[in-house]
Amino acid sequence: MSETTMTATKAARNFGKIIRRAELHGTTVVTRKGKPVARIVPAGAQPKTGRELAEIWPKLPHLSPEEAESFAADIATARRTLLPLVSP
């Protein structure tokens, strides 16, 4: 997705187009006197409830035992070899 910039005046005249753009293409930054004052972004997917996730879970693909073992080995290797996070 891309980002477009337009003045507040132009945004007011083209609000419907901005909403459609957010729906299909991406973000619009609205400026006033050359400075960003607002950002219109796609809403994104709605979060799922625990009940909805429980209904979806059995339908999702699962790892085979071999894939799960390989994945677990990859995680273990990463934990051994990656440096710990340090707060700035």
Secondary structure, DSSP 8 states (H G I E B T S, - for coil): -EEEEEEHHHHHHTHHHHHHHHHHTEEEEEEETTEEEEEE---------HHHHHHHGGGS----HHHHHHHHHHHHHHHHHS------
